[in-house]
């Protein structure tokens, strides 16, 4: 789906922390998802935080780059044993998790097919983001600026590949560039 200028999300200007992760294969993506789940759990229980205010994570990248794989790995590591499906047609899949640090609501959004910004208000999605939940959002640019400033942005891309003769352009790996825009996001990212 081509990105229209009206749908392009402008990144917040103040990055608190940026890290780059080389994910050599699907197993590395799953490993990162597990580390991210542990970081969420640790952040929820850290001293000095009276109440976990939630976490908005925007996942950016082309089709097939591993966004849903990362979400599945995170959910599994947080204790979800059931099926994890992409919410491409439903727009959101809710998960009520019983984690080591207590109950956690996690919402997996896929806004790829999001056609009209008015759908956001009609669907009542804003309340998901204000409930102290973890919201993992694929294709956030489809919502324009309605999501507000995220805690974290995970941008997945193919690695730069040497295209000179004799080198294969087929790389299984991915590059995850993670940026934190809040203290909660920064704390999570430091623990990944």
N, C-alpha and C positions, 0 to 999 in steps of 0.2 A: 504494500500500500504506500503510494508516494506521500511524502511528508509535505503538507501545505504550509505556507508561511504563517497562516492564522493559527495553526496547530503547534508550531514550534515552541517549545518551552525554553525560555531563557534561563540559563543556569544562574543560581545566586552568585554574587561576586566574591563572597568571603568564604574561602575554603579553609577550614581549621586544620585539616590533615588530609594528605593525599598519599596513597600507597598503590603500588603496581604489583600484581601477582601473575606469574607465568603459570598457566594451567595447561600442562603438557598433554593431558588427555581427559577423558570423562572421569576417571578415578580421581584425578587432581581436583576437578570441579566438585565432586562429591566430598572430598576431603575438606575443601574450603567451606562448603555448606555446613559440614559438621563443626568446624572451628567457629563459624559464624553463629551457629546455634549455641555453642558453649559461651561465646561472647555475650549473646543476648541474656542467657541465664545469669552469668556473672554480673552483668550490668544491672539486672533487675534486683540482685541481692546485695549490691555494694553498699558499704556503710556511707552514711550521709545522704542517701536518697530515700526520702520518706515514702514516696509513692512513684512507681514507674509510670511515667506519663505517656508511654507508648513510643513507637518507632515507625517512621515512614521511610521505606527503602524503595527507591526508584531503580528499576532494572532496564537498562537501555542497551540495545543491540539489534542487529539484523535478525531475520527469521533463521532459526536453526543454530544460533550461536551458543545456546546453553542456558538461557534464562530460566526456563521451566525445570531443567535438570538441577540447577542450583536451588530453586525453591523446594523441589522434592527432597533433596538431601538435607536441607535445613529442617523441613517438617519431620522427616524420619528421625533426625538427631534430637528433635524436641519431644519425641515419643509417639508420633502419629504412626500407627501400624496399618491403617487402611489405605485405600486407593487414593492417589493424588492425581487428579486430572487437571488439565489446563482449562481455565475458565474462559476460553476464547469466545464461546457462545453465551455463557451465563454472565459474563463480565466479572463476577466475584464468586469465590468459593470460600465459605467460612470454616474454620477449624477451632474447636474448643479443646485445648490441650491441658492435660494434667502433668505439669512438669515438676522437676525437683524443687523449684522455687515457688510452686503453687500454680493455680489455674492461670492459663494464658489464652486469650483470644487472638487468633491470627487470621488475617484476611488476605487471600491471594487474588489480586486483580489482574485482568488482562484486558487492556483497553484498545487492543488492535482494531476491533470492529466498532469502536465508539464513533458514532456518526454525527451526533448533535450535542453540543455543550449543554443544552437544556435537559438532556437525559440525566446529567449529573444531579441536578436539583430534584428532578422527578423521582429518581431512584433512591434518594435519601443517603447517598454515599458519604456525605460530610460527617454524619454521626459515627460512622466506622472509624474515622480518623480522630475523633474527639473522645474516644472511649478507653484510652490507655492500652490499646491493642497494638500488635505488630501488623503493619500493612505493607505487603510486598506488592509492588505495582509494576507490571510489565507494560510497555508502551505508554509511559506517562505523558509523552508529548501530545497524545491524542486528546488530553484533557486541557490543553492550553495551560493557563496559569491557575486553574481552579484548585490544584492540589496544594498550592502554597510551597513554602521552602521545605524540602525534605531533610531528614536527619542524615541520610546517606544516599549517594548515587553510586550504583555499581554499573559500570559501562563495560560490556563484554564485546570483544572484537577479535578478528583473526590477527595473528602476528604478522608483522612485516616479513615478507618472504623475498628472498633473493630470486629475481626472475631471469638471471643470466643463463645462457645455454648450459645445459647439463644439470641444472638445479630443478628439483620438483617444486611446483607451486602447491602441491597438496600437503597441507599441514593439518594435523588433527587438533593441535593445541589451540588454546585461546589465551587472550590477555585480558585480565580484569583490572580496570583502573577504578579504584574506590576513592571517593571523596566524601569527607564528613563536613556537614554544614551546621551542626549543633554539638553541644557538649556531650549529649547522650550518644550521638553518632560517632563522635571522636573516641569516646571511651570504648565503644564496641569495636571500632576499627583498630584501635591499639591492641586489642586482645585477639585479633584474627591473625 
